[in-house]
Amino acid sequence: MDKNEAIEKTLRVLQKLPLDKILEVSDFADLVFKKMEDHTLTKGIQVLVEKGKSFDFLKEEEELYGIKDLLKE
């Protein structure tokens, strides 16, 4: 089933429902869309952070502690 077929099937079912149930479906569709937008936005931010150079200074930071610091003498 492609997108258009799914939309047509959903519309046929919606036409059979009372208004209160149609509003529930509409609210659910809004929720699903919002979650998808949030996920897309989060992924975009992650890509920006990964490709950005803001935290490169952490890669160049010298080691403050070594194995000797973990050993009890």
CHARMM-style PDB file with segment names, atoms N, HN, CA, C and O in Angstrom:
ATOM      1  N   MET     1       0.852  -1.172   0.000  1.00  0.00      PROA
ATOM      2  CA  MET     1       0.000   0.000   0.000  1.00  0.00      PROA
ATOM      3  C   MET     1       0.898   1.236   0.000  1.00  0.00      PROA
ATOM      4  O   MET     1       1.833   1.335   0.795  1.00  0.00      PROA
ATOM      5  N   ASP     2       0.607   2.171  -0.894  1.00  0.00      PROA
ATOM      6  HN  ASP     2      -0.152   2.091  -1.540  1.00  0.00      PROA
ATOM      7  CA  ASP     2       1.392   3.399  -0.929  1.00  0.00      PROA
ATOM      8  C   ASP     2       0.689   4.487  -0.115  1.00  0.00      PROA
ATOM      9  O   ASP     2      -0.381   4.266   0.452  1.00  0.00      PROA
ATOM     10  N   LYS     3       1.309   5.654  -0.070  1.00  0.00      PROA
ATOM     11  HN  LYS     3       2.178   5.834  -0.530  1.00  0.00      PROA
ATOM     12  CA  LYS     3       0.810   6.747   0.762  1.00  0.00      PROA
ATOM     13  C   LYS     3      -0.608   7.175   0.370  1.00  0.00      PROA
ATOM     14  O   LYS     3      -1.469   7.359   1.230  1.00  0.00      PROA
ATOM     15  N   ASN     4      -0.839   7.329  -0.936  1.00  0.00      PROA
ATOM     16  HN  ASN     4      -0.139   7.179  -1.635  1.00  0.00      PROA
ATOM     17  CA  ASN     4      -2.165   7.769  -1.389  1.00  0.00      PROA
ATOM     18  C   ASN     4      -3.245   6.749  -1.057  1.00  0.00      PROA
ATOM     19  O   ASN     4      -4.349   7.119  -0.660  1.00  0.00      PROA
ATOM     20  N   GLU     5      -2.933   5.474  -1.216  1.00  0.00      PROA
ATOM     21  HN  GLU     5      -2.036   5.174  -1.539  1.00  0.00      PROA
ATOM     22  CA  GLU     5      -3.898   4.426  -0.870  1.00  0.00      PROA
ATOM     23  C   GLU     5      -4.211   4.447   0.620  1.00  0.00      PROA
ATOM     24  O   GLU     5      -5.364   4.282   1.019  1.00  0.00      PROA
ATOM     25  N   ALA     6      -3.190   4.648   1.436  1.00  0.00      PROA
ATOM     26  HN  ALA     6      -2.253   4.781   1.112  1.00  0.00      PROA
ATOM     27  CA  ALA     6      -3.389   4.702   2.884  1.00  0.00      PROA
ATOM     28  C   ALA     6      -4.261   5.899   3.265  1.00  0.00      PROA
ATOM     29  O   ALA     6      -5.122   5.795   4.139  1.00  0.00      PROA
ATOM     30  N   ILE     7      -4.032   7.025   2.610  1.00  0.00      PROA
ATOM     31  HN  ILE     7      -3.333   7.109   1.901  1.00  0.00      PROA
ATOM     32  CA  ILE     7      -4.834   8.225   2.886  1.00  0.00      PROA
ATOM     33  C   ILE     7      -6.289   7.986   2.485  1.00  0.00      PROA
ATOM     34  O   ILE     7      -7.206   8.323   3.234  1.00  0.00      PROA
ATOM     35  N   GLU     8      -6.497   7.409   1.311  1.00  0.00      PROA
ATOM     36  HN  GLU     8      -5.752   7.135   0.703  1.00  0.00      PROA
ATOM     37  CA  GLU     8      -7.863   7.141   0.844  1.00  0.00      PROA
ATOM     38  C   GLU     8      -8.579   6.166   1.765  1.00  0.00      PROA
ATOM     39  O   GLU     8      -9.751   6.365   2.086  1.00  0.00      PROA
ATOM     40  N   LYS     9      -7.893   5.118   2.193  1.00  0.00      PROA
ATOM     41  HN  LYS     9      -6.941   4.956   1.933  1.00  0.00      PROA
ATOM     42  CA  LYS     9      -8.484   4.141   3.113  1.00  0.00      PROA
ATOM     43  C   LYS     9      -8.860   4.824   4.425  1.00  0.00      PROA
ATOM     44  O   LYS     9      -9.948   4.604   4.957  1.00  0.00      PROA
ATOM     45  N   THR    10      -7.961   5.649   4.939  1.00  0.00      PROA
ATOM     46  HN  THR    10      -7.077   5.827   4.507  1.00  0.00      PROA
ATOM     47  CA  THR    10      -8.213   6.356   6.194  1.00  0.00      PROA
ATOM     48  C   THR    10      -9.408   7.295   6.057  1.00  0.00      PROA
ATOM     49  O   THR    10     -10.233   7.382   6.966  1.00  0.00      PROA
ATOM     50  N   LEU    11      -9.507   7.989   4.945  1.00  0.00      PROA
ATOM     51  HN  LEU    11      -8.836   7.919   4.206  1.00  0.00      PROA
ATOM     52  CA  LEU    11     -10.638   8.892   4.709  1.00  0.00      PROA
ATOM     53  C   LEU    11     -11.960   8.123   4.652  1.00  0.00      PROA
ATOM     54  O   LEU    11     -12.974   8.585   5.175  1.00  0.00      PROA
ATOM     55  N   ARG    12     -11.944   6.948   4.013  1.00  0.00      PROA
ATOM     56  HN  ARG    12     -11.120   6.573   3.588  1.00  0.00      PROA
ATOM     57  CA  ARG    12     -13.168   6.136   3.955  1.00  0.00      PROA
ATOM     58  C   ARG    12     -13.618   5.734   5.360  1.00  0.00      PROA
ATOM     59  O   ARG    12     -14.806   5.777   5.677  1.00  0.00      PROA
ATOM     60  N   VAL    13     -12.656   5.346   6.193  1.00  0.00      PROA
ATOM     61  HN  VAL    13     -11.690   5.311   5.936  1.00  0.00      PROA
ATOM     62  CA  VAL    13     -12.986   4.966   7.569  1.00  0.00      PROA
ATOM     63  C   VAL    13     -13.459   6.178   8.358  1.00  0.00      PROA
ATOM     64  O   VAL    13     -14.438   6.089   9.098  1.00  0.00      PROA
ATOM     65  N   LEU    14     -12.775   7.311   8.208  1.00  0.00      PROA
ATOM     66  HN  LEU    14     -11.979   7.382   7.606  1.00  0.00      PROA
ATOM     67  CA  LEU    14     -13.155   8.528   8.931  1.00  0.00      PROA
ATOM     68  C   LEU    14     -14.579   8.970   8.595  1.00  0.00      PROA
ATOM     69  O   LEU    14     -15.301   9.455   9.466  1.00  0.00      PROA
ATOM     70  N   GLN    15     -14.980   8.805   7.348  1.00  0.00      PROA
ATOM     71  HN  GLN    15     -14.394   8.410   6.640  1.00  0.00      PROA
ATOM     72  CA  GLN    15     -16.328   9.216   6.946  1.00  0.00      PROA
ATOM     73  C   GLN    15     -17.409   8.423   7.670  1.00  0.00      PROA
ATOM     74  O   GLN    15     -18.544   8.884   7.785  1.00  0.00      PROA
ATOM     75  N   LYS    16     -17.069   7.246   8.155  1.00  0.00      PROA
ATOM     76  HN  LYS    16     -16.146   6.872   8.063  1.00  0.00      PROA
ATOM     77  CA  LYS    16     -18.040   6.396   8.853  1.00  0.00      PROA
ATOM     78  C   LYS    16     -18.102   6.689  10.351  1.00  0.00      PROA
ATOM     79  O   LYS    16     -19.010   6.221  11.038  1.00  0.00      PROA
ATOM     80  N   LEU    17     -17.147   7.457  10.857  1.00  0.00      PROA
ATOM     81  HN  LEU    17     -16.410   7.837  10.300  1.00  0.00      PROA
ATOM     82  CA  LEU    17     -17.073   7.705  12.300  1.00  0.00      PROA
ATOM     83  C   LEU    17     -17.861   8.937  12.704  1.00  0.00      PROA
ATOM     84  O   LEU    17     -18.053   9.854  11.906  1.00  0.00      PROA
ATOM     85  N   PRO    18     -18.325   8.951  13.973  1.00  0.00      PROA
ATOM     86  CA  PRO    18     -18.953  10.180  14.484  1.00  0.00      PROA
ATOM     87  C   PRO    18     -17.882  11.250  14.717  1.00  0.00      PROA
ATOM     88  O   PRO    18     -16.690  10.949  14.786  1.00  0.00      PROA
ATOM     89  N   LEU    19     -18.326  12.494  14.835  1.00  0.00      PROA
ATOM     90  HN  LEU    19     -19.294  12.738  14.779  1.00  0.00      PROA
ATOM     91  CA  LEU    19     -17.418  13.625  14.954  1.00  0.00      PROA
ATOM     92  C   LEU    19     -16.449  13.477  16.120  1.00  0.00      PROA
ATOM     93  O   LEU    19     -15.267  13.787  15.966  1.00  0.00      PROA
ATOM     94  N   ASP    20     -16.903  13.020  17.269  1.00  0.00      PROA
ATOM     95  HN  ASP    20     -17.863  12.768  17.394  1.00  0.00      PROA
ATOM     96  CA  ASP    20     -16.008  12.928  18.429  1.00  0.00      PROA
ATOM     97  C   ASP    20     -14.858  11.960  18.170  1.00  0.00      PROA
ATOM     98  O   ASP    20     -13.733  12.188  18.617  1.00  0.00      PROA
ATOM     99  N   LYS    21     -15.146  10.877  17.444  1.00  0.00      PROA
ATOM    100  HN  LYS    21     -16.059  10.692  17.081  1.00  0.00      PROA
ATOM    101  CA  LYS    21     -14.072   9.920  17.118  1.00  0.00      PROA
ATOM    102  C   LYS    21     -13.134  10.484  16.054  1.00  0.00      PROA
ATOM    103  O   LYS    21     -11.933  10.218  16.085  1.00  0.00      PROA
ATOM    104  N   ILE    22     -13.671  11.254  15.121  1.00  0.00      PROA
ATOM    105  HN  ILE    22     -14.647  11.470  15.096  1.00  0.00      PROA
ATOM    106  CA  ILE    22     -12.831  11.906  14.105  1.00  0.00      PROA
ATOM    107  C   ILE    22     -11.868  12.877  14.782  1.00  0.00      PROA
ATOM    108  O   ILE    22     -10.702  12.969  14.400  1.00  0.00      PROA
ATOM    109  N   LEU    23     -12.357  13.596  15.784  1.00  0.00      PROA
ATOM    110  HN  LEU    23     -13.304  13.521  16.094  1.00  0.00      PROA
ATOM    111  CA  LEU    23     -11.495  14.530  16.510  1.00  0.00      PROA
ATOM    112  C   LEU    23     -10.399  13.785  17.273  1.00  0.00      PROA
ATOM    113  O   LEU    23      -9.274  14.275  17.376  1.00  0.00      PROA
ATOM    114  N   GLU    24     -10.720  12.605  17.808  1.00  0.00      PROA
ATOM    115  HN  GLU    24     -11.634  12.207  17.725  1.00  0.00      PROA
ATOM    116  CA  GLU    24      -9.688  11.794  18.474  1.00  0.00      PROA
ATOM    117  C   GLU    24      -8.607  11.388  17.489  1.00  0.00      PROA
ATOM    118  O   GLU    24      -7.417  11.473  17.794  1.00  0.00      PROA
ATOM    119  N   VAL    25      -9.018  10.949  16.313  1.00  0.00      PROA
ATOM    120  HN  VAL    25      -9.984  10.881  16.065  1.00  0.00      PROA
ATOM    121  CA  VAL    25      -8.047  10.555  15.279  1.00  0.00      PROA
ATOM    122  C   VAL    25      -7.203  11.762  14.872  1.00  0.00      PROA
ATOM    123  O   VAL    25      -5.995  11.640  14.673  1.00  0.00      PROA
ATOM    124  N   SER    26      -7.833  12.907  14.751  1.00  0.00      PROA
ATOM    125  HN  SER    26      -8.814  13.006  14.912  1.00  0.00      PROA
ATOM    126  CA  SER    26      -7.112  14.126  14.385  1.00  0.00      PROA
ATOM    127  C   SER    26      -6.078  14.484  15.459  1.00  0.00      PROA
ATOM    128  O   SER    26      -4.941  14.830  15.139  1.00  0.00      PROA
ATOM    129  N   ASP    27      -6.472  14.400  16.713  1.00  0.00      PROA
ATOM    130  HN  ASP    27      -7.396  14.118  16.972  1.00  0.00      PROA
ATOM    131  CA  ASP    27      -5.531  14.672  17.807  1.00  0.00      PROA
ATOM    132  C   ASP    27      -4.362  13.691  17.783  1.00  0.00      PROA
ATOM    133  O   ASP    27      -3.212  14.075  17.997  1.00  0.00      PROA
ATOM    134  N   PHE    28      -4.671  12.411  17.518  1.00  0.00      PROA
ATOM    135  HN  PHE    28      -5.605  12.099  17.344  1.00  0.00      PROA
ATOM    136  CA  PHE    28      -3.618  11.402  17.463  1.00  0.00      PROA
ATOM    137  C   PHE    28      -2.666  11.687  16.298  1.00  0.00      PROA
ATOM    138  O   PHE    28      -1.450  11.563  16.443  1.00  0.00      PROA
ATOM    139  N   ALA    29      -3.221  12.069  15.142  1.00  0.00      PROA
ATOM    140  HN  ALA    29      -4.209  12.169  15.023  1.00  0.00      PROA
ATOM    141  CA  ALA    29      -2.381  12.388  13.983  1.00  0.00      PROA
ATOM    142  C   ALA    29      -1.471  13.576  14.298  1.00  0.00      PROA
ATOM    143  O   ALA    29      -0.303  13.591  13.912  1.00  0.00      PROA
ATOM    144  N   ASP    30      -2.019  14.575  15.006  1.00  0.00      PROA
ATOM    145  HN  ASP    30      -2.969  14.563  15.320  1.00  0.00      PROA
ATOM    146  CA  ASP    30      -1.197  15.720  15.415  1.00  0.00      PROA
ATOM    147  C   ASP    30      -0.061  15.281  16.334  1.00  0.00      PROA
ATOM    148  O   ASP    30       1.069  15.753  16.201  1.00  0.00      PROA
ATOM    149  N   LEU    31      -0.360  14.384  17.259  1.00  0.00      PROA
ATOM    150  HN  LEU    31      -1.278  14.000  17.367  1.00  0.00      PROA
ATOM    151  CA  LEU    31       0.654  13.876  18.186  1.00  0.00      PROA
ATOM    152  C   LEU    31       1.759  13.132  17.433  1.00  0.00      PROA
ATOM    153  O   LEU    31       2.945  13.347  17.683  1.00  0.00      PROA
ATOM    154  N   VAL    32       1.362  12.264  16.517  1.00  0.00      PROA
ATOM    155  HN  VAL    32       0.399  12.089  16.314  1.00  0.00      PROA
ATOM    156  CA  VAL    32       2.346  11.504  15.731  1.00  0.00      PROA
ATOM    157  C   VAL    32       3.223  12.458  14.919  1.00  0.00      PROA
ATOM    158  O   VAL    32       4.439  12.283  14.846  1.00  0.00      PROA
ATOM    159  N   PHE    33       2.602  13.462  14.313  1.00  0.00      PROA
ATOM    160  HN  PHE    33       1.614  13.604  14.371  1.00  0.00      PROA
ATOM    161  CA  PHE    33       3.364  14.433  13.516  1.00  0.00      PROA
ATOM    162  C   PHE    33       4.333  15.208  14.396  1.00  0.00      PROA
ATOM    163  O   PHE    33       5.481  15.419  14.006  1.00  0.00      PROA
ATOM    164  N   LYS    34       3.893  15.634  15.575  1.00  0.00      PROA
ATOM    165  HN  LYS    34       2.961  15.462  15.892  1.00  0.00      PROA
ATOM    166  CA  LYS    34       4.761  16.382  16.488  1.00  0.00      PROA
ATOM    167  C   LYS    34       5.957  15.533  16.915  1.00  0.00      PROA
ATOM    168  O   LYS    34       7.084  16.025  16.957  1.00  0.00      PROA
ATOM    169  N   LYS    35       5.713  14.252  17.231  1.00  0.00      PROA
ATOM    170  HN  LYS    35       4.797  13.853  17.196  1.00  0.00      PROA
ATOM    171  CA  LYS    35       6.810  13.359  17.606  1.00  0.00      PROA
ATOM    172  C   LYS    35       7.801  13.208  16.460  1.00  0.00      PROA
ATOM    173  O   LYS    35       9.011  13.164  16.684  1.00  0.00      PROA
ATOM    174  N   MET    36       7.290  13.129  15.225  1.00  0.00      PROA
ATOM    175  HN  MET    36       6.307  13.165  15.043  1.00  0.00      PROA
ATOM    176  CA  MET    36       8.163  13.007  14.067  1.00  0.00      PROA
ATOM    177  C   MET    36       8.995  14.274  13.894  1.00  0.00      PROA
ATOM    178  O   MET    36      10.191  14.201  13.614  1.00  0.00      PROA
ATOM    179  N   GLU    37       8.358  15.443  14.060  1.00  0.00      PROA
ATOM    180  HN  GLU    37       7.386  15.502  14.287  1.00  0.00      PROA
ATOM    181  CA  GLU    37       9.098  16.710  13.966  1.00  0.00      PROA
ATOM    182  C   GLU    37      10.172  16.783  15.038  1.00  0.00      PROA
ATOM    183  O   GLU    37      11.306  17.167  14.751  1.00  0.00      PROA
ATOM    184  N   ASP    38       9.827  16.417  16.283  1.00  0.00      PROA
ATOM    185  HN  ASP    38       8.905  16.106  16.516  1.00  0.00      PROA
ATOM    186  CA  ASP    38      10.789  16.458  17.375  1.00  0.00      PROA
ATOM    187  C   ASP    38      11.970  15.535  17.099  1.00  0.00      PROA
ATOM    188  O   ASP    38      13.120  15.892  17.354  1.00  0.00      PROA
ATOM    189  N   HSD    39      11.679  14.353  16.578  1.00  0.00      PROA
ATOM    190  HN  HSD    39      10.745  14.064  16.371  1.00  0.00      PROA
ATOM    191  CA  HSD    39      12.750  13.392  16.266  1.00  0.00      PROA
ATOM    192  C   HSD    39      13.660  13.953  15.170  1.00  0.00      PROA
ATOM    193  O   HSD    39      14.884  13.855  15.259  1.00  0.00      PROA
ATOM    194  N   THR    40      13.052  14.538  14.141  1.00  0.00      PROA
ATOM    195  HN  THR    40      12.058  14.618  14.068  1.00  0.00      PROA
ATOM    196  CA  THR    40      13.832  15.124  13.046  1.00  0.00      PROA
ATOM    197  C   THR    40      14.696  16.271  13.551  1.00  0.00      PROA
ATOM    198  O   THR    40      15.861  16.393  13.175  1.00  0.00      PROA
ATOM    199  N   LEU    41      14.124  17.104  14.397  1.00  0.00      PROA
ATOM    200  HN  LEU    41      13.177  17.005  14.703  1.00  0.00      PROA
ATOM    201  CA  LEU    41      14.864  18.232  14.957  1.00  0.00      PROA
ATOM    202  C   LEU    41      16.026  17.740  15.825  1.00  0.00      PROA
ATOM    203  O   LEU    41      17.136  18.266  15.739  1.00  0.00      PROA
ATOM    204  N   THR    42      15.768  16.743  16.650  1.00  0.00      PROA
ATOM    205  HN  THR    42      14.866  16.316  16.721  1.00  0.00      PROA
ATOM    206  CA  THR    42      16.815  16.190  17.509  1.00  0.00      PROA
ATOM    207  C   THR    42      17.947  15.604  16.677  1.00  0.00      PROA
ATOM    208  O   THR    42      19.119  15.818  16.986  1.00  0.00      PROA
ATOM    209  N   LYS    43      17.608  14.871  15.629  1.00  0.00      PROA
ATOM    210  HN  LYS    43      16.656  14.697  15.377  1.00  0.00      PROA
ATOM    211  CA  LYS    43      18.635  14.295  14.753  1.00  0.00      PROA
ATOM    212  C   LYS    43      19.455  15.408  14.097  1.00  0.00      PROA
ATOM    213  O   LYS    43      20.677  15.295  13.992  1.00  0.00      PROA
ATOM    214  N   GLY    44      18.797  16.474  13.658  1.00  0.00      PROA
ATOM    215  HN  GLY    44      17.804  16.565  13.743  1.00  0.00      PROA
ATOM    216  CA  GLY    44      19.498  17.591  13.039  1.00  0.00      PROA
ATOM    217  C   GLY    44      20.467  18.252  13.993  1.00  0.00      PROA
ATOM    218  O   GLY    44      21.584  18.605  13.614  1.00  0.00      PROA
ATOM    219  N   ILE    45      20.040  18.418  15.231  1.00  0.00      PROA
ATOM    220  HN  ILE    45      19.133  18.131  15.539  1.00  0.00      PROA
ATOM    221  CA  ILE    45      20.918  19.012  16.247  1.00  0.00      PROA
ATOM    222  C   ILE    45      22.108  18.105  16.507  1.00  0.00      PROA
ATOM    223  O   ILE    45      23.233  18.583  16.652  1.00  0.00      PROA
ATOM    224  N   GLN    46      21.869  16.794  16.568  1.00  0.00      PROA
ATOM    225  HN  GLN    46      20.955  16.406  16.450  1.00  0.00      PROA
ATOM    226  CA  GLN    46      22.972  15.858  16.783  1.00  0.00      PROA
ATOM    227  C   GLN    46      23.996  15.944  15.660  1.00  0.00      PROA
ATOM    228  O   GLN    46      25.200  15.915  15.913  1.00  0.00      PROA
ATOM    229  N   VAL    47      23.530  16.050  14.436  1.00  0.00      PROA
ATOM    230  HN  VAL    47      22.552  16.074  14.230  1.00  0.00      PROA
ATOM    231  CA  VAL    47      24.447  16.155  13.291  1.00  0.00      PROA
ATOM    232  C   VAL    47      25.261  17.442  13.391  1.00  0.00      PROA
ATOM    233  O   VAL    47      26.467  17.434  13.149  1.00  0.00      PROA
ATOM    234  N   LEU    48      24.608  18.546  13.747  1.00  0.00      PROA
ATOM    235  HN  LEU    48      23.627  18.553  13.944  1.00  0.00      PROA
ATOM    236  CA  LEU    48      25.327  19.806  13.894  1.00  0.00      PROA
ATOM    237  C   LEU    48      26.400  19.726  14.971  1.00  0.00      PROA
ATOM    238  O   LEU    48      27.510  20.226  14.786  1.00  0.00      PROA
ATOM    239  N   VAL    49      26.071  19.103  16.086  1.00  0.00      PROA
ATOM    240  HN  VAL    49      25.170  18.697  16.236  1.00  0.00      PROA
ATOM    241  CA  VAL    49      27.033  18.974  17.184  1.00  0.00      PROA
ATOM    242  C   VAL    49      28.199  18.084  16.761  1.00  0.00      PROA
ATOM    243  O   VAL    49      29.357  18.389  17.046  1.00  0.00      PROA
ATOM    244  N   GLU    50      27.883  16.976  16.073  1.00  0.00      PROA
ATOM    245  HN  GLU    50      26.943  16.729  15.841  1.00  0.00      PROA
ATOM    246  CA  GLU    50      28.941  16.059  15.646  1.00  0.00      PROA
ATOM    247  C   GLU    50      29.879  16.706  14.636  1.00  0.00      PROA
ATOM    248  O   GLU    50      31.092  16.501  14.693  1.00  0.00      PROA
ATOM    249  N   LYS    51      29.329  17.478  13.720  1.00  0.00      PROA
ATOM    250  HN  LYS    51      28.344  17.645  13.674  1.00  0.00      PROA
ATOM    251  CA  LYS    51      30.144  18.087  12.669  1.00  0.00      PROA
ATOM    252  C   LYS    51      30.748  19.418  13.085  1.00  0.00      PROA
ATOM    253  O   LYS    51      31.682  19.911  12.453  1.00  0.00      PROA
ATOM    254  N   GLY    52      30.217  19.989  14.140  1.00  0.00      PROA
ATOM    255  HN  GLY    52      29.458  19.589  14.654  1.00  0.00      PROA
ATOM    256  CA  GLY    52      30.716  21.275  14.608  1.00  0.00      PROA
ATOM    257  C   GLY    52      32.074  21.132  15.285  1.00  0.00      PROA
ATOM    258  O   GLY    52      32.512  20.022  15.587  1.00  0.00      PROA
ATOM    259  N   LYS    53      32.706  22.211  15.509  1.00  0.00      PROA
ATOM    260  HN  LYS    53      32.350  23.113  15.263  1.00  0.00      PROA
ATOM    261  CA  LYS    53      34.045  22.194  16.094  1.00  0.00      PROA
ATOM    262  C   LYS    53      34.029  22.729  17.528  1.00  0.00      PROA
ATOM    263  O   LYS    53      35.086  22.976  18.108  1.00  0.00      PROA
ATOM    264  N   SER    54      32.855  22.905  18.090  1.00  0.00      PROA
ATOM    265  HN  SER    54      31.996  22.704  17.618  1.00  0.00      PROA
ATOM    266  CA  SER    54      32.724  23.513  19.420  1.00  0.00      PROA
ATOM    267  C   SER    54      33.440  22.731  20.515  1.00  0.00      PROA
ATOM    268  O   SER    54      33.952  23.315  21.470  1.00  0.00      PROA
ATOM    269  N   PHE    55      33.473  21.413  20.374  1.00  0.00      PROA
ATOM    270  HN  PHE    55      33.057  20.938  19.598  1.00  0.00      PROA
ATOM    271  CA  PHE    55      34.047  20.596  21.437  1.00  0.00      PROA
ATOM    272  C   PHE    55      35.402  20.000  21.055  1.00  0.00      PROA
ATOM    273  O   PHE    55      35.890  19.094  21.732  1.00  0.00      PROA
ATOM    274  N   ASP    56      36.004  20.490  19.996  1.00  0.00      PROA
ATOM    275  HN  ASP    56      35.607  21.226  19.446  1.00  0.00      PROA
ATOM    276  CA  ASP    56      37.305  19.970  19.566  1.00  0.00      PROA
ATOM    277  C   ASP    56      38.380  20.157  20.637  1.00  0.00      PROA
ATOM    278  O   ASP    56      39.331  19.378  20.701  1.00  0.00      PROA
ATOM    279  N   PHE    57      38.237  21.173  21.469  1.00  0.00      PROA
ATOM    280  HN  PHE    57      37.465  21.806  21.416  1.00  0.00      PROA
ATOM    281  CA  PHE    57      39.239  21.411  22.509  1.00  0.00      PROA
ATOM    282  C   PHE    57      39.331  20.224  23.471  1.00  0.00      PROA
ATOM    283  O   PHE    57      40.367  20.019  24.102  1.00  0.00      PROA
ATOM    284  N   LEU    58      38.263  19.452  23.585  1.00  0.00      PROA
ATOM    285  HN  LEU    58      37.421  19.619  23.072  1.00  0.00      PROA
ATOM    286  CA  LEU    58      38.296  18.291  24.481  1.00  0.00      PROA
ATOM    287  C   LEU    58      39.191  17.188  23.939  1.00  0.00      PROA
ATOM    288  O   LEU    58      39.768  16.422  24.710  1.00  0.00      PROA
ATOM    289  N   LYS    59      39.311  17.102  22.625  1.00  0.00      PROA
ATOM    290  HN  LYS    59      38.843  17.725  21.998  1.00  0.00      PROA
ATOM    291  CA  LYS    59      40.164  16.090  22.011  1.00  0.00      PROA
ATOM    292  C   LYS    59      41.640  16.388  22.264  1.00  0.00      PROA
ATOM    293  O   LYS    59      42.461  15.471  22.298  1.00  0.00      PROA
ATOM    294  N   GLU    60      41.975  17.646  22.439  1.00  0.00      PROA
ATOM    295  HN  GLU    60      41.308  18.391  22.411  1.00  0.00      PROA
ATOM    296  CA  GLU    60      43.362  18.055  22.605  1.00  0.00      PROA
ATOM    297  C   GLU    60      43.772  18.155  24.069  1.00  0.00      PROA
ATOM    298  O   GLU    60      44.925  18.457  24.377  1.00  0.00      PROA
ATOM    299  N   GLU    61      42.832  17.902  24.965  1.00  0.00      PROA
ATOM    300  HN  GLU    61      41.895  17.656  24.715  1.00  0.00      PROA
ATOM    301  CA  GLU    61      43.119  18.033  26.387  1.00  0.00      PROA
ATOM    302  C   GLU    61      44.084  16.935  26.825  1.00  0.00      PROA
ATOM    303  O   GLU    61      43.917  15.772  26.455  1.00  0.00      PROA
ATOM    304  N   GLU    62      45.083  17.300  27.605  1.00  0.00      PROA
ATOM    305  HN  GLU    62      45.219  18.244  27.905  1.00  0.00      PROA
ATOM    306  CA  GLU    62      46.062  16.322  28.058  1.00  0.00      PROA
ATOM    307  C   GLU    62      45.456  15.441  29.151  1.00  0.00      PROA
ATOM    308  O   GLU    62      44.538  15.845  29.865  1.00  0.00      PROA
ATOM    309  N   GLU    63      45.987  14.248  29.258  1.00  0.00      PROA
ATOM    310  HN  GLU    63      46.733  13.919  28.678  1.00  0.00      PROA
ATOM    311  CA  GLU    63      45.540  13.311  30.285  1.00  0.00      PROA
ATOM    312  C   GLU    63      46.010  13.794  31.644  1.00  0.00      PROA
ATOM    313  O   GLU    63      47.202  14.032  31.842  1.00  0.00      PROA
ATOM    314  N   LEU    64      45.102  13.939  32.565  1.00  0.00      PROA
ATOM    315  HN  LEU    64      44.134  13.746  32.405  1.00  0.00      PROA
ATOM    316  CA  LEU    64      45.461  14.383  33.913  1.00  0.00      PROA
ATOM    317  C   LEU    64      45.818  13.223  34.821  1.00  0.00      PROA
ATOM    318  O   LEU    64      46.594  13.375  35.765  1.00  0.00      PROA
ATOM    319  N   TYR    65      45.251  12.068  34.532  1.00  0.00      PROA
ATOM    320  HN  TYR    65      44.621  11.945  33.765  1.00  0.00      PROA
ATOM    321  CA  TYR    65      45.483  10.897  35.368  1.00  0.00      PROA
ATOM    322  C   TYR    65      45.897   9.728  34.496  1.00  0.00      PROA
ATOM    323  O   TYR    65      45.491   9.629  33.338  1.00  0.00      PROA
ATOM    324  N   GLY    66      46.699   8.853  35.052  1.00  0.00      PROA
ATOM    325  HN  GLY    66      47.029   8.934  35.993  1.00  0.00      PROA
ATOM    326  CA  GLY    66      47.139   7.662  34.353  1.00  0.00      PROA
ATOM    327  C   GLY    66      46.917   6.432  35.209  1.00  0.00      PROA
ATOM    328  O   GLY    66      46.279   6.506  36.259  1.00  0.00      PROA
ATOM    329  N   ILE    67      47.440   5.305  34.764  1.00  0.00      PROA
ATOM    330  HN  ILE    67      47.958   5.245  33.910  1.00  0.00      PROA
ATOM    331  CA  ILE    67      47.284   4.045  35.478  1.00  0.00      PROA
ATOM    332  C   ILE    67      47.901   4.127  36.877  1.00  0.00      PROA
ATOM    333  O   ILE    67      47.351   3.581  37.833  1.00  0.00      PROA
ATOM    334  N   LYS    68      49.024   4.799  36.992  1.00  0.00      PROA
ATOM    335  HN  LYS    68      49.471   5.243  36.215  1.00  0.00      PROA
ATOM    336  CA  LYS    68      49.688   4.923  38.288  1.00  0.00      PROA
ATOM    337  C   LYS    68      48.800   5.579  39.339  1.00  0.00      PROA
ATOM    338  O   LYS    68      48.919   5.291  40.530  1.00  0.00      PROA
ATOM    339  N   ASP    69      47.911   6.459  38.892  1.00  0.00      PROA
ATOM    340  HN  ASP    69      47.814   6.693  37.924  1.00  0.00      PROA
ATOM    341  CA  ASP    69      47.005   7.133  39.822  1.00  0.00      PROA
ATOM    342  C   ASP    69      45.919   6.186  40.356  1.00  0.00      PROA
ATOM    343  O   ASP    69      45.307   6.448  41.392  1.00  0.00      PROA
ATOM    344  N   LEU    70      45.699   5.109  39.648  1.00  0.00      PROA
ATOM    345  HN  LEU    70      46.196   4.897  38.807  1.00  0.00      PROA
ATOM    346  CA  LEU    70      44.671   4.149  40.062  1.00  0.00      PROA
ATOM    347  C   LEU    70      45.221   3.103  41.034  1.00  0.00      PROA
ATOM    348  O   LEU    70      44.464   2.479  41.777  1.00  0.00      PROA
ATOM    349  N   LEU    71      46.507   2.922  41.023  1.00  0.00      PROA
ATOM    350  HN  LEU    71      47.122   3.429  40.419  1.00  0.00      PROA
ATOM    351  CA  LEU    71      47.127   1.884  41.852  1.00  0.00      PROA
ATOM    352  C   LEU    71      47.285   2.351  43.279  1.00  0.00      PROA
ATOM    353  O   LEU    71      47.676   3.488  43.544  1.00  0.00      PROA
ATOM    354  N   LYS    72      46.974   1.451  44.193  1.00  0.00      PROA
ATOM    355  HN  LYS    72      46.656   0.527  43.978  1.00  0.00      PROA
ATOM    356  CA  LYS    72      47.153   1.762  45.611  1.00  0.00      PROA
ATOM    357  C   LYS    72      48.536   1.271  46.022  1.00  0.00      PROA
ATOM    358  O   LYS    72      48.882   0.109  45.807  1.00  0.00      PROA
ATOM    359  N   GLU    73      49.308   2.150  46.605  1.00  0.00      PROA
ATOM    360  HN  GLU    73      49.027   3.094  46.780  1.00  0.00      PROA
ATOM    361  CA  GLU    73      50.677   1.772  46.994  1.00  0.00      PROA
ATOM    362  C   GLU    73      50.764   1.439  48.433  1.00  0.00      PROA
ATOM    363  OT1 GLU    73      51.841   1.100  48.924  1.00  0.00      PROA
TER     364      GLU     73
END
